[in-house]
Amino acid sequence: MIILYIIITIAILGLAYMRFETTRLKVNKVYYSNRRDSLKVIHLSDLHLIFLKVNINKVKKVLKAENPDLVIITGDYINNVSHIPLFLKFLDDIKGDYKILACLGNHDYKTLNNNESEILKFVRQIEEKGVTVLLNDSICFEKNNRKYNLIGIEDLRSNRYDVKKALESCCDDAVANIAFSHNPDMIFQIPEGSVDYLLCGHFHGGQIWMPFHLEFIILRNEKLCKMGITRGAHKVNNINIYINSGLGNVCFPLRFLSPPELTVLHF
């Protein structure tokens, strides 16, 4: 009986800690450039608003302190259409003197039944908040006479992605092509030499750590996971890829050794 009580106590404490970890905010900084006038980008991903437990004031505090040139959000905002107002309020809350770019994730497409009119309606609602949604499209952003192509590619699982189309509107004299999409395996669809950087999310850093990478073996079938590339900065096919562990949580509000992440990148 004593052993049973010990097991129950450990389980309760474990769950309490995993619930607590969802409220943390880990700020990672990545320097692809050491220039004093580098392009500063804050990358957010996988908000899953219904299970987002990070206090929005923590995010706003980092945004204010870092004062980025751009904020890029790489998908998975809603799990039900009733969550749309939560996402729109989130966008209102993080507004600042910086441009916000976004793409959509697999949960967004699934929630909207991959319906074209519903997707366009959702995009319009987002853009009404001053956010630029790039779906197989790009914009040229200029800072201190240096141009950067920002390229948004639709999610791999949606089967709507069109890398060629996304690259068509890039300006020729940019110093870097920075692509973003939800699923990191998009890297295998991008022609080598066409993109310098790729920002993604989707893997949640595993969300709940297990020994021997079991969380990825059991729950993920992506090629990068099988290669042991699951979070953080890597280089694949001569493309620098950053995989964000996400801000929110999927299925349930629990994390273990994979705290919510906000990333500051310098290009």
TORBA-544371 format. One record per atom (N, C-alpha, C): x, y, z. Coordinates in steps of 0.001 Angstrom, whole numbers, plus 500000, padded with zeros to 6 digits. Each point is the difference from the previous one (the first is absolute). Example, Ala and Ser with C-alpha at 12.3 -4.5 7.8 and 13.67 -1.06 7.14 Angstrom:
% TORBA-544371
        X        Y        Z
   513190   494310   507800
   499110   501190   500000
   500900   501200   500000
   499650   501050   499280
   500820   501190   500060
   499230   501090   500730
//
This chain:
% TORBA-544371
        X        Y        Z
   500825   498793   500000
   499175   501207   500000
   500861   501260   500000
   501098   499980   500773
   500886   501164   500061
   500590   500280   498620
   500368   498931   499298
   500549   500156   498659
   498982   500644   499074
   498736   499597   500131
   498929   500580   499184
   499876   501493   500268
   500056   500404   501285
   499918   501416   500358
   501174   500774   499406
   501169   499391   500030
   501186   500652   499445
   499836   500209   498500
   499504   498972   499319
   499798   500087   498552
   498976   501084   499660
   498904   500034   500772
   498954   501008   499765
   500552   501398   500247
   500787   500160   501073
   500577   501308   500322
   500945   500466   498898
   500848   499086   499526
   500931   500339   498928
   499244   500392   498730
   498931   499261   499709
   499196   500296   498812
   499363   501382   500106
   499464   500329   501175
   499360   501302   500204
   501023   501128   499875
   501162   499803   500614
   501056   501009   499922
   500493   500158   498561
   500102   498883   499287
   500433   500048   498607
   499036   500780   499134
   498701   499722   500190
   498982   500722   499234
   499991   501483   500351
   500190   500288   501284
   500032   501406   500439
   501164   500735   499340
   501166   499326   499945
   501141   500647   499358
   499748   500190   498504
   499450   498989   499329
   499746   500097   498562
   498998   501118   499692
   499046   500172   500904
   499051   501120   499833
   500717   501324   500210
   500897   500058   500981
   500756   501218   500261
   500898   500353   498811
   500624   499001   499399
   500929   500268   498895
   499304   500686   498834
   498709   499764   499813
   499269   500647   498902
   499891   501504   500206
   500245   500476   501217
   499879   501433   500290
   501335   500727   499836
   501092   499244   499837
   501321   500605   499843
   500146   500580   498601
   500987   500867   499837
   500321   500517   498668
   501514   500013   499846
   500490   499128   499143
   501433   499937   499727
   500299   500876   498790
   500923   500935   500167
   500390   500895   498911
   501352   499535   499455
   499994   499513   498769
   501229   499576   499341
   500465   501078   499031
   501311   500191   499924
   500568   500984   499082
   500957   499309   499042
   499826   500292   498724
   500806   499387   498951
   500595   501100   499134
   501304   499973   499840
   500694   501028   499224
   500547   499395   498708
   499254   500199   498916
   500518   499639   498693
   500868   501136   499454
   499854   501179   500605
   500800   501156   499639
   500393   500748   501267
   501217   500516   500018
   500470   500807   501128
   500044   501487   499656
   499419   500368   498868
   499952   501408   499628
   499183   500797   501021
   500438   501196   500298
   499269   500847   500945
   498629   500387   499442
   499911   500053   498660
   498730   500370   499368
   499315   498773   499393
   500205   498842   500600
   499382   498778   499482
   498481   500080   500064
   499358   499186   499192
   498539   499886   500041
   499633   499155   501209
   499193   500571   500903
   499601   499267   501206
   498566   499486   499843
   499851   498697   500130
   498698   499357   499826
   499647   499219   501261
   498782   500170   500471
   499494   499149   501076
   499073   498955   499385
   500279   498755   500333
   499274   498872   499419
   499128   499342   501067
   498708   499915   499719
   499037   499300   500846
   499360   498885   499173
   499557   498950   500660
   499349   498919   499268
   499063   499225   500911
   499105   499246   499389
   499139   499033   500705
   499368   500610   501251
   499161   500993   499781
   499369   500688   501129
   498930   499138   500662
   499235   499263   499194
   498924   499148   500531
   499292   500734   501145
   499287   501052   499647
   499501   500953   500997
   499196   499371   501129
   499287   498925   499711
   499161   499404   501042
   500841   499418   501121
   501243   499610   499693
   500889   499429   501009
   501245   500858   500235
   499919   501274   499646
   501120   500909   500251
   499954   500455   501453
   501061   499702   500742
   500035   500332   501426
   501061   501043   500347
   500811   500402   499016
   500981   501056   500235
   499253   501334   500107
   500270   500737   501057
   499369   501300   500173
   500409   500923   498862
   499018   500606   499336
   500281   500854   498850
   500914   501159   500372
   499970   500418   501258
   500860   501102   500434
   501483   499629   499935
   500310   498705   500152
   501391   499551   499857
   500460   500189   498555
   499125   499665   499069
   500318   500161   498581
   500159   501480   499664
   499071   500815   500468
   500050   501436   499721
   501251   500639   500585
   500426   499528   501162
   501193   500544   500644
   501240   499738   499148
   500104   498782   499444
   501141   499672   499147
   499945   500812   498707
   498820   500112   499424
   499846   500771   498770
   500426   501453   500211
   499587   500571   501108
   500350   501389   500296
   501501   500156   500211
   500592   499057   500728
   501433   500083   500303
   500848   499784   498749
   499592   499076   499127
   500789   499674   498817
   499763   500961   498837
   498786   500565   499935
   499649   500945   498933
   500415   499468   498623
   499413   498879   499555
   500421   499372   498745
   499568   500799   498779
   500615   499672   498868
   499539   500572   498730
   498768   499253   499501
   499975   498694   500273
   498918   499143   499526
   499628   498984   501063
   498734   499611   500004
   499550   498837   500750
   499421   499020   498987
   500477   498763   500036
   499507   498967   499090
   499348   498897   500827
   498750   499653   499637
   499256   498970   500724
   499705   498859   499021
   500424   498787   500382
   499958   498904   499021
   498929   498943   500271
   498776   500452   500248
   498867   499100   499919
   499562   499268   501255
   498867   499309   499853
   499291   499272   501056
   499518   500954   501089
   498937   500714   499648
   499410   500980   500908
   498702   499482   500621
   499223   499280   499201
   498653   499609   500421
   499798   498494   499860
   499156   499454   500876
   499596   498596   499908
   498489   499885   499838
   499349   501155   500000
   498559   500074   499815
   499695   501420   499531
   498992   500169   499166
   499692   501345   499496
   499636   500948   501139
   499554   499453   501129
   499666   500849   501143
   501243   500633   500620
   501186   499515   499617
   501254   500544   500528
   500499   501197   499197
   499362   500289   498865
   500458   501108   499150
   500039   501321   500761
   498967   500352   500770
   500073   501269   500756
   501186   500043   500967
   500382   498853   500572
   501163   499967   500895
   501271   500361   499242
   500129   499477   498779
   501183   500295   499205
   500023   501465   499580
   498863   500523   499592
   499941   501396   499581
   500326   500934   501171
   499552   499625   501202
   500342   500797   501182
   501495   499916   500282
   500592   498817   499814
   501443   499835   500181
   500749   500954   499078
   499556   500101   498753
   500653   500893   499048
   499873   501456   500444
   498838   500356   500512
   499822   501356   500544
   500965   500256   501154
   500155   498993   500844
   500829   500151   501198
   501477   500193   499681
   500488   499387   498914
   501438   500062   499718
   500365   501078   498979
   499045   500801   499589
   500296   501051   499023
   501075   500937   500523
   500832   500482   499078
   501049   500939   500374
   500541   500692   498772
   501131   500642   500132
   500623   500705   498879
   500862   499054   499183
   499423   498913   499582
   500688   499012   499180
   498962   499323   499123
   500472   499440   498913
   499111   499315   499073
   499817   498562   500455
   498781   499479   499890
   499716   498615   500361
   499645   499224   498734
   500687   498878   499807
   499724   499099   498881
   499523   498667   500552
   499185   499296   499226
   499474   498720   500482
   499730   499048   498841
   500027   498718   500316
   499499   498969   499099
   499053   499138   500825
   499442   498963   499414
   499065   499128   500706
   500626   498625   500241
   499471   499293   501010
   500505   498674   500332
   498962   498920   499745
   500385   498752   500187
   499109   498886   499687
   498710   500023   500816
   500080   500437   501264
   498776   500067   500812
   499052   501076   499490
   500551   501083   499477
   499143   501063   499449
   499252   499487   498772
   500724   499353   499098
   499359   499462   498796
   498967   498936   500362
   500347   499140   500957
   499067   498949   500405
   498737   500589   500611
   500169   501004   500853
   498854   500646   500630
   499072   500620   498961
   500603   500540   498942
   499222   500657   498945
   499636   499022   498884
   500194   498699   500257
   499650   498930   499051
   500668   500178   498636
   501154   500696   500007
   500732   500267   498760
   499098   500646   498948
   498993   500725   500484
   499023   500648   499119
   500529   501359   499563
   500082   500214   498702
   500610   501214   499463
   499332   501270   500510
   498676   500036   499972
   499305   501216   500430
   500188   500254   501487
   500034   498945   500811
   500195   500164   501436
   501432   500440   500309
   500939   499478   499230
   501398   500404   500185
   500165   501471   499660
   499437   500415   498870
   500107   501404   499584
   499307   500932   500998
   498893   499542   500558
   499300   500795   501011
   500877   500178   501237
   500624   498918   500437
   500893   500054   501166
   501190   500918   499719
   500559   499894   498802
   501127   500855   499619
   499592   501468   500028
   498806   500297   499484
   499522   501395   500014
   499878   500515   501426
   499484   499161   500896
   499857   500411   501401
   501360   500308   500624
   500993   499193   499647
   501356   500215   500525
   500571   501298   499437
   499836   500191   498693
   500582   501179   499359
   499317   501290   500430
   498750   499903   500440
   499314   501172   500549
   500670   500490   501284
   500792   499129   500620
   500752   500362   501201
   501369   500591   499660
   500257   500204   498707
   501265   500582   499577
   501106   498996   499777
   499663   498708   500003
   500981   498929   499806
   500014   499606   498525
   501178   499763   499450
   500130   499543   498620
   500104   498479   499993
   499039   499355   499351
   500004   498539   499881
   500580   499642   498636
   501063   499215   500007
   500638   499595   498754
   499739   498521   499750
   499178   499740   499000
   499676   498632   499608
   500560   499778   498603
   501161   499353   499929
   500718   499819   498741
   500270   501340   499333
   500517   500912   500797
   500246   501362   499529
   501188   500576   500767
   500473   501150   499562
   501131   500618   500672
   499880   501515   499976
   500729   500636   500900
   500146   501448   499977
   501490   500319   500130
   500363   501177   499549
   501384   500457   500136
   500025   501049   501108
   500757   499720   501045
   500107   500896   501156
   501372   500657   499974
   500030   501320   500185
   501265   500719   499920
   500355   500643   501333
   501253   499850   500392
   500525   500644   501199
   501419   500478   499710
   500227   501290   500222
   501329   500591   499785
   500570   499650   498621
   499143   500159   498973
   500392   499768   498607
   500359   498545   499700
   499612   499094   500885
   500192   498563   499763
   498623   499353   499863
   499810   499264   498937
   498712   499384   499724
   499999   498528   500417
   498869   499571   500531
   499813   498615   500428
   498690   499492   499410
   500033   498848   499370
   498766   499368   499538
   499410   499174   501140
   498756   500276   500346
   499264   499212   500994
   498977   499165   499252
   500130   498681   500114
   499266   499076   499136
   499128   499078   500847
   498689   500109   499856
   499078   499154   500751
   499486   498857   499138
   500171   498777   500475
   499590   498812   499233
   498912   499261   500772
   498955   499610   499299
   498892   499302   500664
   500468   498649   500548
   499216   499475   500945
   500427   498819   500752
   500117   498756   499131
   500967   499186   500345
   500291   498777   499253
   498797   499064   499957
   499338   499805   501129
   498892   499046   500079
   498748   500487   499278
   499923   501299   499748
   498806   500539   499340
   499974   499651   498525
   501174   499618   499461
   500154   499747   498566
   499679   501232   499162
   500058   501162   500636
   499756   501256   499289
   501318   500742   499746
   501081   499491   500505
   501275   500708   499884
   500460   500047   498538
   500619   501137   499649
   500517   500203   498655
   501261   500839   500138
   501126   499318   500140
   501271   500683   500244
   500374   500885   498822
   499793   499500   498798
   500350   500770   498804
   499238   501318   499969
   498714   499945   500286
   499178   501211   500009
   500469   500953   501104
   500331   499444   501154
   500426   500833   501124
   501275   500766   499674
   500868   499404   499181
   501281   500620   499671
   499919   500977   498833
   498914   499935   499238
   499911   500778   498758
   500078   501507   500218
   499435   500487   501108
   499936   501452   500205
   501170   500539   500814
   501016   499182   500240
   501165   500467   500761
   500773   501044   499208
   500543   500988   500705
   500828   500991   499327
   501400   499420   499793
   500627   500369   498883
   501258   499385   499583
   501205   500471   500794
   499917   501191   500604
   501178   500577   500652
   499956   499885   501527
   499261   499020   500498
   499927   499802   501455
   501289   499351   500510
   500352   500322   501243
   501201   499407   500601
   499701   498633   500599
   498710   499691   500207
   499643   498696   500568
   498556   499657   499667
   499747   498724   499784
   498650   499475   499825
   499615   499255   501274
   499041   500544   500729
   499560   499418   501269
   498601   499426   499802
   499894   498698   499963
   498711   499349   499815
   499430   499568   501344
   498685   499876   500052
   499368   499449   501189
   498794   499170   499596
   499821   498906   500717
   498891   499084   499759
   499768   499246   501297
   498927   499271   500113
   499696   499358   501277
   500823   498732   500233
   499979   499095   499049
   500622   498685   500176
   501457   500031   499540
   500949   499652   500874
   501415   500043   499615
   500366   499120   498809
   499251   498929   499752
   500308   499142   498856
   499813   500715   498662
   499465   501219   500049
   499916   500814   498787
   501386   500201   499389
   501025   499888   500817
   501366   500214   499523
   500355   499072   498849
   499364   498830   499925
   500300   499039   498937
   499267   500338   498696
   499127   501002   500052
   499277   500439   498805
   500617   501257   499392
   500977   500581   500689
   500594   501259   499561
   501268   499719   499189
   500073   500490   498771
   501199   499778   499184
   501247   500573   500679
   501057   499230   499992
   501240   500443   500629
   500501   501274   499325
   500379   500965   500823
   500513   501261   499489
   498962   501087   499848
   498709   499663   500183
   498951   500997   499804
   499636   500736   501286
   500336   499398   501138
   499651   500570   501303
   501210   499880   500922
   500218   501039   500802
   501120   499984   500950
   499578   499505   501378
   498761   500345   500387
   499514   499680   501348
   498559   499509   499913
   499637   499111   500929
   498627   499514   500105
   499599   499959   501463
   498917   500699   500339
   499470   500017   501362
   498740   499152   500048
   499927   499092   500971
   498875   499073   500101
   499644   499737   501464
   498962   499210   500198
   499597   499564   501337
   499589   498543   499945
   498753   499728   500359
   499322   498717   499810
   500396   498895   500975
   501290   499850   500335
   500424   498866   500824
   499800   500237   501500
   499780   501242   500416
   499801   500338   501422
   501200   499626   500874
   501141   499763   499367
   501153   499547   500776
   499752   498665   500674
   498974   499291   499523
   499592   498743   500628
   498868   500197   500991
   499901   501203   500546
   499024   500413   501024
   500194   499252   501312
   499976   498689   499962
   500272   499208   501209
   501169   499066   499707
   501126   500304   500643
   501207   499229   499745
   499848   498555   500446
   500520   499092   499173
   500090   498584   500361
   501404   499523   499662
   500502   498997   500692
   501337   499486   499671
   500037   499386   498604
   501187   500044   499400
   500240   499402   498682
   499156   500645   498895
   499602   501273   500218
   499195   500732   498997
   498679   499283   499684
   499466   499302   500982
   498767   499248   499760
   498837   500891   499609
   499994   501263   500507
   498892   500903   499664
   499944   500258   498500
   501158   499975   499347
   500027   500208   498555
   499773   498691   499243
   500530   498919   500531
   499831   498697   499356
   498523   499590   499996
   499322   500282   501126
   498597   499592   500132
   499055   500935   499272
   500262   501322   500104
   499023   500986   499554
   500315   500667   498670
   501217   499841   499504
   500387   500713   498785
   500525   499039   498943
   499672   500301   498735
   500554   499196   498911
   500788   500853   499021
   500278   501264   500381
   500752   500876   499113
   501442   499518   499829
   500541   500276   498839
   501351   499564   499649
   501047   500611   500925
   499849   501290   500329
   500977   500656   500863
   500052   499344   501377
   498854   499595   500516
   499968   499322   501307
   500791   498703   499952
   499857   499293   498906
   500741   498744   499853
   501505   500250   499902
   500362   501231   499604
   501411   500385   499921
   500503   500557   501332
   499109   500098   500989
   500376   500544   501300
   499999   501511   500061
   499390   500647   499002
   499924   501467   499956
   498595   500398   500423
   499853   500488   501223
   498665   500206   500562
   499745   501393   500565
   501062   500760   500283
   499825   501342   500552
   501279   500801   499807
   499868   501322   500055
   501174   500853   499951
   500597   500179   498614
   501270   500439   499962
   500673   500367   498755
   500778   498825   499409
   499831   499800   498693
   500703   498949   499267
   500268   500495   498582
   500765   499227   499273
   500218   500279   498588
   499731   498735   499215
   499037   500081   499079
   499591   498847   499196
   499925   500450   498545
   500589   499239   499119
   499999   500348   498574
   500491   501431   499762
   501000   500402   500771
   500586   501348   499893
   499014   501110   500339
   498978   499671   500755
   499036   500992   500485
   500070   500022   501522
   500125   501181   500565
   499947   500141   501455
   498544   499921   500437
   499670   498988   500791
   498622   499823   500449
   499929   500210   501504
   498957   500728   500432
   499757   500135   501436
   498619   499437   500306
   499955   499038   500931
   498742   499344   500372
   499611   500479   501394
   498956   500789   500054
   499520   500583   501249
   499166   498969   500776
   500186   499937   501307
   499268   499029   500831
   498565   500412   500301
   499608   501188   499567
   498616   500420   500145
   499694   500687   501305
   498946   500789   499964
   499594   500768   501176
   498871   499310   500764
   499097   499367   499262
   498865   499333   500630
   500204   498497   500099
   498895   499285   500130
   500062   498550   500211
   498877   499331   499215
   500278   498808   499529
   498989   499262   499259
   499480   498847   500854
   498744   499684   499837
   499304   498887   500684
   499710   500299   501471
   501015   500446   500756
   499778   500319   501416
   501088   500980   500452
   499690   500815   501014
   500955   501020   500455
   501053   499433   500938
   500890   499174   499440
   501087   499391   500764
   501274   500013   499158
   501123   500291   500645
   501308   499923   499357
   500989   499411   501006
   501053   499369   499444
   501048   499473   500871
   501343   500110   499294
   500884   500808   500564
   501328   500261   499452
   499935   500528   498571
   498955   500743   499713
   499851   500657   498695
   499150   501249   500189
   500542   501007   500692
   499204   501186   500336
   499567   500801   498774
   498922   500749   500102
   499564   500884   498921
   501139   500933   499584
   500052   500291   498714
   501158   500715   499462
   499619   501244   499210
   500800   501027   500159
   500004   501177   499145
   501448   500166   499537
   500202   500165   498698
   501349   500044   499465
   500298   501361   499388
   501174   500541   500331
   500478   501250   499414
   501138   499639   499050
   499827   500317   498722
   501000   499644   498996
   500557   501260   499338
   501298   500001   499751
   500661   501096   499313
   500512   499506   498652
   499608   500708   498920
   500419   499606   498648
   500870   501097   499384
//
